[in-house]
Amino acid sequence: METLTVEPRTSVKVDEKKIQEFAVMIRGQVITKNDKSYDEERKVYNGMIDRYPEMIIKCRDVADVINSVNFARENKMLTAVRGGGHNAGGLGVCDKGVVIDLSLMRGTRVDLKNNTIRAEGGCLLGDIDHATQQFNKAVPTGILSTTGIAGLGLGGGLGHLSRAYGLTIDNMLEADVVLANGKLVTASEKENADLFWAIRGGGGNFGIVTSFLFKMSDAGTVYGGPMLWHLSDGEEMMRFYRDYILKAPNSVYCYFALLTVPPVPIFPQELHLKKMCGVVWCNVGDLDKSKKAVDEFRKFKTPALDYAGPIPFSGLQSLFDGLYPKGLQWYWKADFVKELTETSIRLNINYGHKLPSTHSTMHLYPINGACHQVKKNETAFRYRDANWAQVIVGVDPEPANREKISQWAKEYWEAMHPHSAGGAYINFMMEEGQDRIKASYGENYEKLSKIKAKYDPENFFRVNQNVTPAK
Ligand SMILES: Cc1cc2nc3c(=O)[nH]c(=O)nc-3n(C[C@H](O)[C@H](O)[C@H](O)COP(=O)(O)OP(=O)(O)OC[C@H]3O[C@@H](n4cnc5c(N)ncnc54)[C@H](O)[C@@H]3O)c2cc1C
């Protein structure tokens, strides 16, 4: 696996007595190697990541977060911050240092008068969906309910509602942030506006977000779900999909996927283990209009599987959770894509035929529609002219297949990269070094680096897709 070259991952060892004294101040839990739960607590979602921190602090409230930051800084400990623990490269955990974990902070508060929801920094997407679905509302986030809002939301946040309502960051109104010096500040358009700009795409570089305030939008029941076609029709379907989604109204959303049908009862037996292509829909608004959009695909070529129909938004958001439990081996590669040329369509389908395991997949998430209504320099997330975020993931339960799935993802990416927009969505990348990070932020990198120097001059928050402080 590629390693980060920016900053040495050094950490000073802290003696046990000091840790015990500190633990008294914490409302949550301090877990060290002596604890029975240590081995379980150090694990993150990606089973390929195997790191051994000195201690894990499970914070209960903002005071715990502040005390943890101060303790780690004063003792020169390398510090990782964990929200949902889903990060591709396992950036929610580190070797030797400390993990500041927010998984006990999952509270939400819906405010119907102002049409907003406040979500604590350890919330999973499902926590937000659960709270908002009750009122037929939603916040645009990702496509799996077990992902953390903090990591996802600070990197951009794209998924089922991106074309209708924009990225997660486009719906962020405010965030409470604990800075590297232990101070708690609020970031919004009115307060610390530079910090607010930076955390909308800049990841965990600037501090620990203890709570977010998001705008809610109408969702309720959507017209959604998967539709699959045989891979022999792959090129034709991908072409049709491309032409369709580039012109579709913002209320229509479908991402394109290459996949192997899992051998589980919800899928017809004759399709089990077949390599296929498909789209997953999430159309908002009038259900008849939403259906008409889907019917165009049905008319073009009858799908081999058609599970699209009216579904509660939160149901769609958790539809695939069971297929991807914690602990699988994941190897990630990604790029932004502006156009799908004939060559790239042919290459994509070719690699679809070579999918190396049942869980491995490729998704092309459309990020046109409402995402294009925000200017490139309005938030740290810069690729506002890309039409898709592409992710290629080699996934398998067996550590023995690690090489096989990684090799497929690397080769696939190498073939596609020349046809891409250059940079990638930072939340779909493993640790690929500074050049890739800079390519992802483009001309916004310099401004991010200056803001980093203001809020975290010592690069205390460096276990992330690191933006180095300007000199
Ligand atoms: C199965 C799966 C599906 C996914 N689907 C989508 C998708 O549909 N759309 C999408 O946009 N992304 C998606 N992602 C990518 C996802 O956005 C990233 O993996 C993201 O980093 C996950 O956030 P987390 O909080 O779970 O991760 P963590 O591993 O906890 O943290 C990730 C990074 O965020 C930082 N961080 C975490 N919490 C905080 C906090 N409270 N304050 C400051 N920094 C913090 C950490 O330092 C770390 O650098 C998916 C990932 C997986 C594994």
The ligand as a Tripos MOL2 file, in Angstrom:
@<TRIPOS>MOLECULE
LIG
   53    58     1     0     0
SMALL
NO_CHARGES

@<TRIPOS>ATOM
      1 C1        -18.9450    1.3050    2.4760 C.3       1 LIG1
      2 C2        -18.6510    2.7390    2.2350 C.ar      1 LIG1
      3 C3        -19.5460    3.5170    1.5060 C.ar      1 LIG1
      4 C4        -19.2710    4.8610    1.2710 C.ar      1 LIG1
      5 N1        -20.1570    5.6070    0.5530 N.ar      1 LIG1
      6 C5        -19.9350    6.9190    0.3700 C.ar      1 LIG1
      7 C6        -20.8810    7.7370   -0.3110 C.ar      1 LIG1
      8 O1        -21.9130    7.2670   -0.7490 O.2       1 LIG1
      9 N2        -20.6090    9.0470   -0.4470 N.ar      1 LIG1
     10 C7        -19.4830    9.6160    0.0410 C.ar      1 LIG1
     11 O2        -19.3190   10.8280   -0.1000 O.2       1 LIG1
     12 N3        -18.5510    8.8640    0.6680 N.ar      1 LIG1
     13 C8        -18.7560    7.5430    0.8370 C.ar      1 LIG1
     14 N4        -17.8270    6.7750    1.4740 N.ar      1 LIG1
     15 C9        -16.5410    7.3740    1.8210 C.3       1 LIG1
     16 C10       -16.6380    8.0970    3.1320 C.3       1 LIG1
     17 O3        -17.0650    9.4150    2.8900 O.3       1 LIG1
     18 C11       -15.2700    8.1430    3.8170 C.3       1 LIG1
     19 O4        -14.8440    6.8360    4.0420 O.3       1 LIG1
     20 C12       -15.3010    8.9430    5.1080 C.3       1 LIG1
     21 O5        -13.9780    9.2100    5.4890 O.3       1 LIG1
     22 C13       -16.0320    8.2160    6.2050 C.3       1 LIG1
     23 O6        -16.1980    9.0070    7.3120 O.3       1 LIG1
     24 P1        -16.1380    8.3490    8.7870 P.3       1 LIG1
     25 O7        -16.4600    9.4030    9.7580 O.co2     1 LIG1
     26 O8        -16.9280    7.0980    8.7910 O.co2     1 LIG1
     27 O9        -14.6040    7.9390    8.8100 O.3       1 LIG1
     28 P2        -13.4530    7.9490    9.9110 P.3       1 LIG1
     29 O10       -12.5660    6.8110    9.5210 O.co2     1 LIG1
     30 O11       -13.9890    7.9600   11.2770 O.co2     1 LIG1
     31 O12       -12.7210    9.3250    9.6470 O.3       1 LIG1
     32 C14       -12.3150    9.7040    8.3760 C.3       1 LIG1
     33 C15       -11.5330   10.9980    8.3710 C.3       1 LIG1
     34 O13       -12.3440   12.0490    8.8600 O.3       1 LIG1
     35 C16       -11.7690   12.6480   10.0190 C.3       1 LIG1
     36 N5        -12.8120   12.7940   11.0420 N.ar      1 LIG1
     37 C17       -13.6550   11.8480   11.4980 C.ar      1 LIG1
     38 N6        -14.4780   12.3660   12.4100 N.ar      1 LIG1
     39 C18       -14.1610   13.6770   12.5370 C.ar      1 LIG1
     40 C19       -14.6610   14.7560   13.2950 C.ar      1 LIG1
     41 N7        -15.6770   14.5860   14.1160 N.pl3     1 LIG1
     42 N8        -14.0840   15.9540   13.1500 N.ar      1 LIG1
     43 C20       -13.0510   16.1460   12.3020 C.ar      1 LIG1
     44 N9        -12.5300   15.1600   11.5570 N.ar      1 LIG1
     45 C21       -13.0860   13.9420   11.6580 C.ar      1 LIG1
     46 C22       -10.6910   11.6930   10.4800 C.3       1 LIG1
     47 O14        -9.6220   12.3620   11.0290 O.3       1 LIG1
     48 C23       -10.2790   10.9840    9.2270 C.3       1 LIG1
     49 O15        -9.2600   11.6890    8.5730 O.3       1 LIG1
     50 C24       -18.0770    5.4340    1.7620 C.ar      1 LIG1
     51 C25       -17.1940    4.6490    2.5020 C.ar      1 LIG1
     52 C26       -17.4730    3.3200    2.7310 C.ar      1 LIG1
     53 C27       -16.4960    2.4880    3.4950 C.3       1 LIG1
@<TRIPOS>BOND
     1     1     2 1
     2     2     3 ar
     3     2    52 ar
     4     3     4 ar
     5     4     5 ar
     6     4    50 ar
     7     5     6 ar
     8     6     7 ar
     9     6    13 1
    10     7     8 2
    11     7     9 ar
    12     9    10 ar
    13    10    11 2
    14    10    12 ar
    15    12    13 ar
    16    13    14 ar
    17    14    15 1
    18    14    50 ar
    19    15    16 1
    20    16    17 1
    21    16    18 1
    22    18    19 1
    23    18    20 1
    24    20    21 1
    25    20    22 1
    26    22    23 1
    27    23    24 1
    28    24    25 2
    29    24    26 1
    30    24    27 1
    31    27    28 1
    32    28    29 2
    33    28    30 1
    34    28    31 1
    35    31    32 1
    36    32    33 1
    37    33    34 1
    38    33    48 1
    39    34    35 1
    40    35    36 1
    41    35    46 1
    42    36    37 ar
    43    36    45 ar
    44    37    38 ar
    45    38    39 ar
    46    39    40 ar
    47    39    45 ar
    48    40    41 1
    49    40    42 ar
    50    42    43 ar
    51    43    44 ar
    52    44    45 ar
    53    46    47 1
    54    46    48 1
    55    48    49 1
    56    50    51 ar
    57    51    52 ar
    58    52    53 1
@<TRIPOS>SUBSTRUCTURE
     1 LIG1         1 GROUP 0 **** ****
